Amino acid sequence: MDAQPPFPTPDADRPDPLVPVLEQRAAQGETRGLALFCHGGTVASVEPPRERALSLVRIRAIDQFVHASAAHRGIGTALVRYRVAGWNGEAADAFQDVRWAVERLREQHGTDVPIVLVGHSMGGRAALRAGGEPSVTAVCALAPWTPPGEPVMQLRGQTVAILHGRGDRWVPARLSFDHAVRARRAGARVARFTIAGGHSMIRRAARWHTFARDVVLAGTGLEPMRADIAEALQQPSPEGLAVPL
């Protein structure tokens, strides 16, 4: 990876010494793998995320589902609460906070415990950009916001599973398709699925939840990759990048 900026520190124009927060749920018994959940946000804002923000509600529901269904297998989960709600251009605040969270998890659990990143919307962008961080073994991006020109070289050799609503009006599905094509060209192993519904992940919520859980279990080595994702990873473009779910 190219050299990255240092981990988050307070900015001069931010009056409070904000730091990210990790909400953690422990595995039952030995921790054999970790899922780090990355919530959505907005294009530009230096205000802290609101506790009742829909972006947090959405990703918390998936966090809770994955923990409830996989903690007994040794999966611990963590949700990173960003310092600020916005991506904020070149500052890429959410990305910096995800990097910080990965490092904290490595300090707590050791460098040999695999980490799967699960991100929605802006959190999907942050997770994909952090896909090359140490100990990260897979990325699950849900309706990720991936503007044109978003870097992909950090994903070389990485396993990436994307799920996007075909009716998404907030983050058009074509953005994740274009990103997936470029990531494959860069050497990533990418499978991309589409599903009925929009950005909120409310329609067919169970499919969004189980998709994330199955990527976490496979990415941490506790289960083989489920058949449809494994097949999509092997298919050429564009077939493996537009699979209906």
Backbone bond lengths (Angstrom), bond angles and torsions (degrees), N, CA, C in turn:
res aa  C-N    CA-C-N  psi(-1)  N-CA   C-N-CA  omega(-1)  CA-C   N-CA-C  phi
1 M - - - 1.461 - - 1.520 111.18 -
2 D 1.349 115.43 152.10 1.455 118.32 172.69 1.524 109.42 -66.93
3 A 1.325 115.49 158.82 1.458 119.74 177.83 1.523 109.48 -59.80
4 Q 1.340 116.38 139.75 1.452 121.98 -177.84 1.524 110.09 -112.40
5 P 1.340 116.62 156.72 1.464 119.54 175.35 1.525 110.23 -62.85
6 P 1.314 117.91 161.92 1.463 120.62 178.90 1.513 111.29 -64.31
7 F 1.345 116.03 167.59 1.454 120.79 179.87 1.524 109.81 -66.24
8 P 1.344 117.00 162.30 1.466 120.70 -170.81 1.519 114.18 -55.80
9 T 1.300 115.06 133.98 1.460 123.42 170.36 1.521 106.43 -135.70
10 P 1.322 118.68 158.47 1.464 120.34 -178.75 1.522 111.65 -59.16
11 D 1.333 116.85 137.59 1.452 121.79 176.16 1.527 109.40 -86.32
12 A 1.321 115.19 152.96 1.463 119.96 -176.31 1.521 112.05 -62.11
13 D 1.370 116.78 -31.06 1.461 119.01 -176.86 1.524 112.35 -92.46
14 R 1.337 117.62 9.78 1.456 121.64 176.44 1.520 108.10 -111.97
15 P 1.325 117.96 116.26 1.460 121.06 -169.72 1.519 114.25 -67.12
16 D 1.315 118.72 -28.09 1.450 120.95 -176.70 1.526 110.73 -105.18
17 P 1.322 117.60 142.43 1.474 120.77 -179.06 1.521 110.39 -75.96
18 L 1.326 116.03 75.51 1.447 121.17 -176.06 1.521 111.35 -73.29
19 V 1.303 115.48 140.54 1.461 121.50 172.94 1.521 107.48 -135.06
20 P 1.325 117.86 154.08 1.466 119.20 176.54 1.525 110.91 -66.31
21 V 1.312 115.84 164.86 1.461 122.83 178.53 1.521 108.61 -130.01
22 L 1.333 116.84 139.35 1.457 121.95 174.57 1.525 109.96 -106.70
23 E 1.322 116.38 122.05 1.459 121.52 170.99 1.530 106.92 -95.86
24 Q 1.326 117.55 114.95 1.462 119.71 -171.28 1.527 112.06 -116.14
25 R 1.328 114.36 146.33 1.462 123.60 173.78 1.520 106.88 -125.92
26 A 1.304 116.80 122.99 1.457 121.12 -172.65 1.522 111.88 -77.63
27 A 1.324 115.30 152.11 1.459 121.34 170.52 1.519 109.09 -72.21
28 Q 1.317 116.16 160.71 1.455 121.28 172.23 1.528 107.91 -87.44
29 G 1.308 115.94 117.28 1.458 119.24 -177.01 1.516 110.87 79.40
30 E 1.313 115.96 -147.25 1.464 121.25 -177.73 1.521 111.17 -65.31
31 T 1.333 116.45 136.07 1.459 121.00 176.31 1.519 108.77 -80.17
32 R 1.316 115.71 113.74 1.462 121.22 -178.24 1.526 112.33 -103.57
33 G 1.309 116.74 -13.19 1.452 120.86 179.06 1.513 109.58 -169.53
34 L 1.322 115.88 161.16 1.463 122.17 -177.80 1.522 109.92 -132.51
35 A 1.323 115.26 142.73 1.458 122.04 171.62 1.516 107.81 -115.99
36 L 1.326 116.62 124.32 1.463 122.02 178.50 1.520 108.41 -107.29
37 F 1.329 116.29 119.28 1.458 122.15 -176.21 1.527 110.54 -98.59
38 C 1.334 114.78 135.12 1.464 122.05 -172.92 1.532 108.15 -124.79
39 H 1.331 116.78 114.60 1.461 120.61 -173.31 1.521 112.07 -83.94
40 G 1.320 114.98 169.10 1.448 121.07 179.93 1.517 112.45 -80.27
41 G 1.313 115.29 -176.93 1.460 120.06 -177.90 1.511 110.11 -168.01
42 T 1.324 115.79 -142.11 1.448 120.84 -176.70 1.524 109.81 -137.80
43 V 1.313 116.12 171.07 1.462 120.03 -175.68 1.522 111.47 -64.56
44 A 1.331 116.56 -48.12 1.462 120.43 -176.05 1.515 110.59 -145.13
45 S 1.322 115.96 121.48 1.466 122.05 174.16 1.522 107.97 -171.68
46 V 1.351 116.00 137.14 1.456 120.12 174.28 1.522 110.71 -107.83
47 E 1.337 116.09 14.82 1.461 120.59 174.48 1.526 109.42 -86.47
48 P 1.337 118.49 146.99 1.465 120.09 177.00 1.524 110.72 -63.42
49 P 1.332 118.36 149.81 1.470 120.35 176.14 1.528 110.40 -60.24
50 R 1.312 116.43 140.62 1.454 121.20 178.00 1.529 110.37 -74.27
51 E 1.317 115.90 140.84 1.469 121.04 -177.96 1.522 111.86 -56.73
52 R 1.317 117.46 -36.96 1.469 121.33 -177.53 1.516 112.36 -99.56
53 A 1.315 118.07 17.10 1.459 120.76 178.88 1.529 109.78 -60.49
54 L 1.330 115.92 139.98 1.459 119.86 -179.07 1.528 111.27 -60.34
55 S 1.323 117.16 -31.65 1.466 119.80 179.45 1.525 111.24 -61.07
56 L 1.323 116.79 -37.53 1.461 120.61 177.05 1.521 111.55 -74.56
57 V 1.326 116.58 -40.59 1.463 120.19 179.77 1.526 110.44 -59.92
58 R 1.322 116.40 -43.22 1.464 120.71 -177.66 1.521 111.91 -63.50
59 I 1.333 117.10 -48.68 1.461 118.63 -175.40 1.522 111.30 -75.14
60 R 1.338 117.45 -29.80 1.466 119.75 176.62 1.524 111.04 -62.24
61 A 1.332 116.21 -38.20 1.465 119.52 179.57 1.524 110.73 -61.05
62 I 1.321 117.09 -40.11 1.466 119.95 179.24 1.518 110.40 -72.64
63 D 1.316 117.08 -40.35 1.468 121.62 175.57 1.534 109.65 -55.14
64 Q 1.319 116.70 -49.79 1.459 120.96 -178.33 1.520 111.89 -62.53
65 F 1.334 116.52 -39.52 1.459 120.18 178.85 1.524 111.19 -65.05
66 V 1.322 116.73 -47.10 1.462 120.04 -178.72 1.520 110.23 -62.72
67 H 1.325 116.98 -43.18 1.459 119.01 179.87 1.521 111.14 -64.50
68 A 1.324 116.98 -44.64 1.462 120.34 -177.97 1.519 111.81 -62.73
69 S 1.340 117.31 -32.67 1.456 120.18 -175.14 1.527 113.74 -98.77
70 A 1.332 117.94 -7.20 1.465 119.00 -175.72 1.522 114.72 -133.33
71 A 1.332 118.47 -6.98 1.471 119.45 -179.00 1.519 111.31 -60.17
72 H 1.337 117.03 -35.38 1.460 119.60 -179.32 1.525 112.24 -68.90
73 R 1.340 116.34 -14.27 1.465 120.91 176.03 1.529 111.78 -89.88
74 G 1.327 116.48 -2.89 1.456 120.01 -179.37 1.514 114.30 102.00
75 I 1.337 117.38 14.87 1.463 121.37 179.97 1.528 110.13 -92.57
76 G 1.325 116.52 121.81 1.454 122.29 168.93 1.515 108.92 -99.34
77 T 1.316 116.67 151.12 1.460 119.72 179.54 1.525 109.96 -124.52
78 A 1.320 113.84 155.56 1.464 121.01 176.40 1.520 108.36 -145.82
79 L 1.326 116.12 142.13 1.457 122.05 175.90 1.515 107.31 -118.30
80 V 1.323 116.46 125.29 1.461 119.67 -179.92 1.523 109.12 -90.86
81 R 1.334 115.37 123.15 1.469 122.50 173.75 1.520 107.36 -93.08
82 Y 1.329 115.76 114.66 1.459 120.04 -176.44 1.524 112.23 -66.15
83 R 1.324 114.19 157.89 1.464 119.94 174.50 1.519 111.24 -64.98
84 V 1.327 116.26 -39.93 1.460 121.92 -176.99 1.523 108.45 -136.12
85 A 1.320 116.27 160.10 1.460 120.91 -173.83 1.517 113.70 -81.13
86 G 1.349 117.62 -17.12 1.456 120.31 -173.57 1.515 114.23 -100.24
87 W 1.340 114.36 158.38 1.471 120.73 171.82 1.518 109.57 -74.51
88 N 1.323 116.03 -44.49 1.469 123.14 171.31 1.523 113.90 66.52
89 G 1.326 114.56 52.00 1.454 120.56 170.75 1.506 113.88 56.99
90 E 1.334 115.49 -133.58 1.456 120.32 -176.03 1.527 113.04 -65.46
91 A 1.329 117.75 -18.37 1.462 119.70 176.92 1.527 111.03 -63.72
92 A 1.338 116.87 -32.22 1.470 122.30 178.19 1.529 110.25 44.97
93 D 1.326 115.91 53.71 1.461 120.75 -171.35 1.521 113.25 -58.13
94 A 1.323 117.54 -42.45 1.468 119.39 -178.83 1.529 111.06 -63.35
95 F 1.308 117.39 -40.37 1.464 121.52 176.49 1.516 111.06 -60.41
96 Q 1.320 117.41 -45.55 1.460 120.04 179.37 1.528 110.98 -61.47
97 D 1.334 116.64 -37.12 1.458 119.87 -179.35 1.531 111.50 -71.42
98 V 1.329 117.07 -34.66 1.464 119.79 175.93 1.533 110.06 -66.69
99 R 1.314 117.74 -41.75 1.470 120.49 175.50 1.528 110.44 -58.48
100 W 1.315 115.76 -44.83 1.470 120.79 177.60 1.523 110.59 -57.87
101 A 1.338 116.68 -44.97 1.466 120.72 -178.04 1.521 111.46 -64.94
102 V 1.320 117.30 -41.00 1.471 120.30 177.26 1.525 110.18 -59.58
103 E 1.299 116.66 -43.06 1.470 119.64 -179.49 1.523 110.97 -66.03
104 R 1.341 117.74 -39.60 1.467 119.80 177.61 1.529 110.36 -62.57
105 L 1.314 118.07 -42.42 1.463 120.94 179.81 1.524 111.05 -64.94
106 R 1.317 117.01 -37.29 1.469 120.44 177.41 1.521 110.56 -65.66
107 E 1.325 116.50 -38.23 1.469 120.13 177.75 1.529 111.09 -65.72
108 Q 1.323 116.83 -38.37 1.461 121.14 -176.20 1.526 113.17 -77.73
109 H 1.327 116.71 -39.07 1.460 120.58 -169.25 1.526 113.63 -112.77
110 G 1.312 117.14 -7.38 1.453 120.03 -178.75 1.516 111.89 95.74
111 T 1.299 115.31 160.33 1.466 120.82 -173.35 1.519 113.17 -81.22
112 D 1.335 118.27 -8.39 1.466 120.60 -178.36 1.526 113.20 -94.04
113 V 1.309 118.51 -6.02 1.463 121.00 179.46 1.527 108.64 -84.33
114 P 1.336 118.18 120.33 1.469 120.11 -177.68 1.520 112.01 -69.77
115 I 1.333 115.27 145.54 1.466 122.48 -179.31 1.520 108.61 -122.61
116 V 1.325 116.60 127.92 1.458 122.06 173.67 1.522 108.04 -107.94
117 L 1.318 116.48 129.22 1.459 121.94 178.44 1.523 109.76 -92.47
118 V 1.334 116.19 129.92 1.463 121.98 177.91 1.520 107.05 -124.57
119 G 1.330 117.36 116.16 1.453 120.31 -176.69 1.510 112.76 -133.12
120 H 1.330 116.00 145.23 1.465 122.16 177.87 1.518 109.50 -116.39
121 S 1.331 116.99 133.23 1.448 123.71 174.27 1.538 110.75 60.41
122 M 1.339 118.88 -119.16 1.465 119.60 175.99 1.521 110.62 -60.60
123 G 1.337 116.95 -33.12 1.455 120.42 176.53 1.513 112.16 -66.32
124 G 1.346 116.97 -30.72 1.456 119.79 173.75 1.514 111.51 -66.77
125 R 1.322 116.31 -39.15 1.473 120.09 175.41 1.516 110.72 -61.37
126 A 1.339 116.15 -45.66 1.461 120.56 179.97 1.523 111.30 -63.63
127 A 1.338 116.66 -41.55 1.459 120.33 -179.49 1.525 111.00 -65.05
128 L 1.322 117.32 -42.75 1.456 120.51 178.87 1.530 110.98 -64.53
129 R 1.317 116.62 -40.91 1.469 118.05 -179.74 1.521 111.00 -68.51
130 A 1.344 117.14 -27.98 1.473 120.96 179.01 1.527 112.28 -91.40
131 G 1.326 116.80 9.50 1.457 120.09 -175.28 1.512 115.46 -63.75
132 G 1.315 117.61 -17.17 1.454 120.66 178.79 1.512 114.41 -97.02
133 E 1.328 117.13 6.48 1.467 120.26 -178.94 1.531 110.83 -68.66
134 P 1.335 118.17 152.06 1.473 121.07 -179.72 1.523 111.38 -57.84
135 S 1.318 116.34 141.29 1.477 126.03 178.04 1.521 113.84 78.57
136 V 1.340 119.07 -9.84 1.463 121.03 178.17 1.525 108.33 -78.55
137 T 1.324 116.29 122.20 1.467 121.42 -174.94 1.522 113.10 -110.51
138 A 1.324 119.01 -10.44 1.464 122.28 177.20 1.516 108.87 -167.27
139 V 1.334 115.06 158.06 1.464 121.93 176.79 1.520 108.14 -128.72
140 C 1.320 115.62 131.91 1.462 122.80 173.78 1.523 107.23 -115.15
141 A 1.326 116.95 111.33 1.461 121.67 -175.60 1.520 108.89 -110.42
142 L 1.329 116.62 120.07 1.446 123.46 -177.34 1.530 109.36 -107.09
143 A 1.332 115.60 115.17 1.468 120.81 -176.58 1.525 111.28 45.47
144 P 1.335 117.92 52.84 1.461 119.18 -173.27 1.522 112.56 -72.07
145 W 1.316 114.57 142.79 1.463 121.53 174.01 1.527 107.02 -87.01
146 T 1.324 115.83 104.02 1.463 120.92 -176.55 1.522 108.77 -126.47
147 P 1.335 117.62 86.79 1.459 120.53 -178.45 1.527 111.41 -63.08
148 P 1.331 117.12 158.75 1.458 120.09 175.83 1.529 111.21 -54.22
149 G 1.319 115.42 137.13 1.459 120.32 179.33 1.508 114.68 89.60
150 E 1.335 117.70 -3.43 1.468 120.01 177.29 1.532 108.66 -59.26
151 P 1.357 118.58 132.44 1.467 120.30 -175.40 1.521 112.87 -63.23
152 V 1.332 115.18 149.45 1.469 121.23 -179.79 1.525 112.79 -131.23
153 M 1.322 118.55 -14.52 1.465 119.88 -173.39 1.524 112.23 -62.03
154 Q 1.334 118.35 -25.85 1.459 121.15 179.12 1.520 112.14 -66.98
155 L 1.335 116.73 -14.21 1.458 121.34 -177.90 1.530 112.93 -92.09
156 R 1.287 117.67 0.23 1.466 120.48 -179.50 1.531 110.07 -54.88
157 G 1.342 116.97 125.78 1.452 122.13 -179.76 1.520 114.35 81.87
158 Q 1.330 117.67 -4.29 1.458 121.60 -176.83 1.533 111.05 -90.36
159 T 1.336 116.83 153.12 1.454 122.69 173.14 1.523 109.02 -93.78
160 V 1.325 115.95 126.09 1.458 122.10 -176.32 1.523 108.76 -129.55
161 A 1.322 116.90 127.58 1.461 122.81 175.02 1.516 108.61 -120.45
162 I 1.337 116.35 125.71 1.453 122.72 -175.89 1.524 108.79 -120.05
163 L 1.336 115.87 138.66 1.463 122.03 173.59 1.522 107.58 -131.37
164 H 1.340 116.00 128.50 1.468 119.69 -175.39 1.520 109.53 -139.38
165 G 1.330 117.10 137.41 1.455 122.51 177.34 1.515 111.73 -71.83
166 R 1.328 115.94 131.14 1.464 119.41 -178.47 1.525 111.86 -66.52
167 G 1.335 117.37 -24.95 1.458 120.56 179.83 1.514 113.96 -100.12
168 D 1.309 117.73 19.71 1.467 121.57 -177.02 1.530 109.76 -66.84
169 R 1.331 116.72 114.90 1.458 121.65 177.69 1.517 112.61 -96.35
170 W 1.325 117.29 -13.46 1.464 121.27 -178.35 1.522 110.64 -85.75
171 V 1.333 115.52 -45.83 1.464 121.74 175.84 1.526 106.91 -127.86
172 P 1.316 118.71 98.58 1.464 120.48 -175.05 1.532 112.35 -55.41
173 A 1.338 115.09 138.98 1.457 120.45 -176.51 1.526 112.38 -63.24
174 R 1.318 118.16 -24.24 1.468 119.60 -179.68 1.526 111.75 -62.65
175 L 1.344 116.98 -26.08 1.463 119.30 -179.89 1.521 110.86 -65.18
176 S 1.335 117.78 -44.28 1.465 118.77 179.72 1.516 111.27 -71.88
177 F 1.347 117.27 -27.92 1.468 119.27 175.77 1.524 110.05 -65.52
178 D 1.328 116.50 -48.57 1.464 119.94 179.74 1.526 110.94 -60.27
179 H 1.326 116.55 -40.85 1.465 120.83 179.32 1.529 110.27 -64.59
180 A 1.336 116.46 -41.37 1.461 120.41 -179.74 1.524 111.34 -63.59
181 V 1.325 116.91 -40.95 1.465 120.53 177.52 1.525 110.51 -59.91
182 R 1.316 117.09 -46.46 1.463 120.39 -178.93 1.525 111.33 -68.11
183 A 1.339 116.98 -36.73 1.457 119.74 178.98 1.529 111.11 -64.93
184 R 1.320 116.49 -40.27 1.468 119.11 176.25 1.524 111.13 -61.67
185 R 1.308 116.59 -42.64 1.466 120.15 178.98 1.521 110.97 -61.93
186 A 1.336 115.94 -29.11 1.469 120.64 179.67 1.525 112.25 -81.77
187 G 1.340 117.61 -4.64 1.453 120.47 177.10 1.512 115.54 104.46
188 A 1.333 118.07 10.56 1.463 120.69 176.39 1.527 109.45 -81.61
189 R 1.331 115.21 154.72 1.459 122.45 172.61 1.529 106.45 -96.32
190 V 1.316 116.30 105.04 1.464 120.82 -170.57 1.521 110.95 -120.54
191 A 1.315 116.15 133.00 1.460 123.48 168.07 1.518 107.26 -123.36
192 R 1.318 115.78 133.52 1.469 119.35 -178.85 1.520 109.29 -130.74
193 F 1.338 114.67 132.06 1.459 122.19 -178.71 1.513 109.67 -120.50
194 T 1.327 115.59 152.56 1.461 121.07 173.36 1.522 108.56 -119.84
195 I 1.335 115.22 153.71 1.459 121.29 -175.36 1.521 109.03 -143.63
196 A 1.327 116.49 150.98 1.459 119.52 175.99 1.523 109.79 -63.41
197 G 1.331 116.08 142.52 1.461 119.67 178.89 1.506 112.32 117.59
198 G 1.335 114.28 -177.37 1.451 120.23 -174.92 1.512 113.81 -114.46
199 H 1.329 114.90 -145.60 1.458 121.17 -170.28 1.523 113.70 -81.05
200 S 1.315 117.27 -21.46 1.464 119.92 -170.63 1.522 114.04 -77.72
201 M 1.337 118.10 -14.99 1.468 123.31 -178.93 1.530 112.07 64.81
202 I 1.336 116.81 20.73 1.465 120.69 179.79 1.527 110.36 -82.19
203 R 1.328 116.34 -45.86 1.457 119.35 177.55 1.526 109.08 -67.26
204 R 1.304 116.13 129.99 1.467 122.48 -177.78 1.535 110.90 56.42
205 A 1.317 115.44 42.73 1.471 120.57 -176.28 1.524 112.11 -55.79
206 A 1.323 117.26 -36.92 1.472 119.76 -177.94 1.521 111.25 -60.57
207 R 1.328 117.37 -34.25 1.471 119.54 179.86 1.532 111.55 -70.39
208 W 1.337 116.40 -38.64 1.461 119.53 175.45 1.536 109.78 -61.65
209 H 1.318 116.29 -44.56 1.458 121.19 -176.20 1.527 111.46 -66.06
210 T 1.326 116.59 -46.99 1.465 118.99 -178.05 1.528 111.30 -69.75
211 F 1.329 117.44 -32.41 1.465 120.96 175.70 1.524 109.71 -58.17
212 A 1.345 116.06 -49.48 1.466 119.91 179.58 1.519 111.22 -62.34
213 R 1.319 117.19 -45.75 1.471 119.70 -179.97 1.520 111.86 -59.45
214 D 1.327 116.68 -43.76 1.459 119.61 -176.64 1.526 111.75 -67.48
215 V 1.338 116.90 -35.00 1.468 119.54 175.55 1.526 110.07 -67.24
216 V 1.327 117.40 -39.01 1.465 120.83 178.22 1.526 110.44 -62.78
217 L 1.313 117.78 -47.12 1.465 120.45 -178.27 1.529 111.17 -63.33
218 A 1.333 116.74 -40.60 1.462 119.41 179.06 1.526 111.27 -73.25
219 G 1.329 116.33 -41.02 1.453 119.54 -178.07 1.513 113.40 -65.81
220 T 1.330 117.31 -26.65 1.465 121.10 177.27 1.521 112.16 -91.62
221 G 1.336 116.72 -0.24 1.456 120.29 175.72 1.514 114.91 83.02
222 L 1.334 117.76 11.34 1.459 120.21 -177.82 1.528 112.86 -88.10
223 E 1.320 116.21 -19.19 1.461 121.54 177.17 1.528 108.19 -142.24
224 P 1.333 117.67 154.09 1.464 118.72 169.03 1.531 109.36 -64.45
225 M 1.307 116.40 154.74 1.461 119.19 175.18 1.525 108.29 -62.05
226 R 1.327 116.10 134.20 1.463 118.79 -176.61 1.526 109.64 -61.64
227 A 1.340 115.86 154.90 1.458 121.34 -164.13 1.524 113.42 -59.20
228 D 1.343 118.00 -44.35 1.468 118.45 -175.44 1.522 111.55 -67.96
229 I 1.329 117.47 -35.95 1.464 119.67 178.37 1.525 110.04 -71.21
230 A 1.334 116.88 -42.64 1.457 120.50 178.82 1.530 110.80 -59.78
231 E 1.336 116.52 -40.49 1.464 119.74 179.18 1.517 111.01 -66.50
232 A 1.349 116.97 -42.92 1.463 120.33 -179.95 1.526 111.65 -63.72
233 L 1.320 116.85 -34.16 1.467 119.90 178.08 1.518 111.68 -63.07
234 Q 1.328 116.03 -28.24 1.456 120.58 -177.52 1.528 113.29 -91.10
235 Q 1.318 117.32 -17.41 1.457 120.41 -177.85 1.522 110.97 -74.49
236 P 1.325 116.79 151.20 1.461 119.60 177.06 1.516 111.48 -73.54
237 S 1.311 116.67 170.95 1.462 120.76 172.28 1.531 108.46 -81.80
238 P 1.339 119.71 141.64 1.469 125.06 3.53 1.527 114.47 -93.17
239 E 1.357 117.74 0.55 1.464 119.03 -172.50 1.517 112.54 -56.18
240 G 1.317 118.52 -43.68 1.453 121.46 -177.43 1.517 113.88 -78.80
241 L 1.327 117.01 2.18 1.449 120.64 -176.63 1.528 113.15 -118.18
242 A 1.312 116.85 9.91 1.464 120.72 179.12 1.527 109.49 -150.45
243 V 1.318 115.74 52.47 1.459 121.42 -175.80 1.525 109.07 -89.81
244 P 1.326 118.63 123.15 1.474 120.12 177.92 1.541 110.11 -68.29
245 L 1.314 116.65 138.77 1.470 121.29 178.13 1.524 108.51 -111.38
